[in-house]
Amino acid sequence: MTGIQEQQEQQRCSFVAVLGAPNAGKSTLVNALVGTKVTIVSHKVQTTRSRVRGVCMRGGAQIVFIDTPGIFRTAKRRLERAMVSAAWGGLADADHAMLVVDVQRGVSDDTRAIIERMKEDGQRDVILVLNKVDLVERSTLLGLAASLNEEGIFGQVFMISALKEDGIGALLDYLSSHAPVGPWMFPEDEVSDLPQRLLAAELTREKVFLLLHQELPYSIAVHTDSWEERSDGSVKIQQTIVVMRDSQRMIVLGKGGVKIRSIGAAAREELEGLLERRVHLFLHVSVQENWADDRGHYGEWGLEFDV
Ligand SMILES: Nc1nc2c(ncn2[C@@H]2O[C@H](COP(=O)(O)OP(=O)(O)OP(=O)(O)O)[C@@H](O)[C@H]2O)c(=O)[nH]1
């Protein structure tokens, strides 16, 4: 056996689908598990778009978190339907399904819908993550755990506070010790890069929303096109902001480029704080009509188009 084969034999890799109602705390949880801010956390629901949200190494296992979009009960728009479909697609591909429940809200209609769907799918070994334990009394928590246990689909229950990073270690240990043997999806040295690229794109998207929220609908996307480490310790990042119409492009640019400069400055400042080094951020705005109906983008984000 060659050294490489031997190494691959020993590799373990687990795909973990993170499901839960909007605002259950999925993004906060993935951030806590991975150890970096990789997804936007906001009070607005339905902020999650990409599928692979974070990757971490633990006890020799690579754990790939698929941070599913919020499950919408009434998905009318095509993009929303695709997001719902992606959520279930992620579940089918995963080694483990993890259902995050906000214990303060209890079993909402969204959570109920997910549980019923999991039952229909014949899911048995779902990991139940009772989140936001910092917000409720112990008796409420135990009552909820007992009633959810009766659903008969949960193999493990973890009680955590993603925000306070309570109980995260135990959950990671469980995932790592139950990771099946298989090759890592990402080279070890890229594992740390991937969340950064996603993070950089999400940060810019967040700034666009913050600065232009009244003027722009939900129809923008941001891609990190290149990431170049420079010898002086700084990093050069190039990104494309994709909009659907030329009028939106003008809004993002602003008069004389004033808006795009503010967006870039705000994103760069936060990135520099997070990465602890100088960042050269180059933003490009591209019009791609009907990107929400464009198969290419769906593929890039891991969303299924045919829904
Ligand atoms: N008190 C408390 N708040 C939490 C905890 N986990 C998450 N939150 C808060 O709950 C809100 C929603 O968290 P997110 O992580 O954005 O939820 P999400 O499930 O990813 O939401 P979508 O992406 O919209 O589906 C945020 O304001 C978080 O700060 C927790 O353990 N305790």
The ligand as a Tripos MOL2 file, in Angstrom:
@<TRIPOS>MOLECULE
LIG
   32    34     1     0     0
SMALL
NO_CHARGES

@<TRIPOS>ATOM
      1 N1        -30.3870   33.4050   22.8450 N.pl3     1 LIG1
      2 C1        -29.9370   32.7130   21.8180 C.ar      1 LIG1
      3 N2        -30.1100   33.1830   20.5530 N.ar      1 LIG1
      4 C2        -29.6480   32.4390   19.5270 C.ar      1 LIG1
      5 C3        -29.0150   31.1900   19.7230 C.ar      1 LIG1
      6 N3        -28.6960   30.6840   18.5040 N.ar      1 LIG1
      7 C4        -29.0990   31.5950   17.6030 C.ar      1 LIG1
      8 N4        -29.6700   32.6600   18.2100 N.ar      1 LIG1
      9 C5        -30.2430   33.8610   17.5760 C.3       1 LIG1
     10 O1        -31.3440   33.4950   16.7650 O.3       1 LIG1
     11 C6        -31.4260   34.3180   15.5760 C.3       1 LIG1
     12 C7        -31.4790   33.4470   14.3320 C.3       1 LIG1
     13 O2        -30.2440   32.7660   14.1920 O.3       1 LIG1
     14 P1        -29.7030   32.2730   12.7570 P.3       1 LIG1
     15 O3        -28.4570   31.5110   13.0380 O.co2     1 LIG1
     16 O4        -29.6790   33.3890   11.7930 O.co2     1 LIG1
     17 O5        -30.8900   31.3000   12.3570 O.3       1 LIG1
     18 P2        -31.0460   30.4060   11.0340 P.3       1 LIG1
     19 O6        -31.7460   29.1820   11.4590 O.co2     1 LIG1
     20 O7        -29.7230   30.2180   10.3660 O.co2     1 LIG1
     21 O8        -31.9790   31.3030   10.1530 O.3       1 LIG1
     22 P3        -32.2550   31.2280    8.5590 P.3       1 LIG1
     23 O9        -30.9200   31.3390    7.8440 O.co2     1 LIG1
     24 O10       -33.1080   32.4270    8.3530 O.co2     1 LIG1
     25 O11       -32.9610   29.9560    8.2920 O.co2     1 LIG1
     26 C8        -30.1980   35.2340   15.6530 C.3       1 LIG1
     27 O12       -30.6140   36.4620   16.1870 O.3       1 LIG1
     28 C9        -29.2630   34.5190   16.6090 C.3       1 LIG1
     29 O13       -28.3920   35.3810   17.3020 O.3       1 LIG1
     30 C10       -28.8500   30.7070   21.0780 C.ar      1 LIG1
     31 O14       -28.3140   29.6470   21.3530 O.2       1 LIG1
     32 N5        -29.3420   31.5120   22.0530 N.ar      1 LIG1
@<TRIPOS>BOND
     1     1     2 1
     2     2     3 ar
     3     2    32 ar
     4     3     4 ar
     5     4     5 ar
     6     4     8 ar
     7     5     6 ar
     8     5    30 ar
     9     6     7 ar
    10     7     8 ar
    11     8     9 1
    12     9    10 1
    13     9    28 1
    14    10    11 1
    15    11    12 1
    16    11    26 1
    17    12    13 1
    18    13    14 1
    19    14    15 2
    20    14    16 1
    21    14    17 1
    22    17    18 1
    23    18    19 2
    24    18    20 1
    25    18    21 1
    26    21    22 1
    27    22    23 2
    28    22    24 1
    29    22    25 1
    30    26    27 1
    31    26    28 1
    32    28    29 1
    33    30    31 2
    34    30    32 ar
@<TRIPOS>SUBSTRUCTURE
     1 LIG1         1 GROUP 0 **** ****
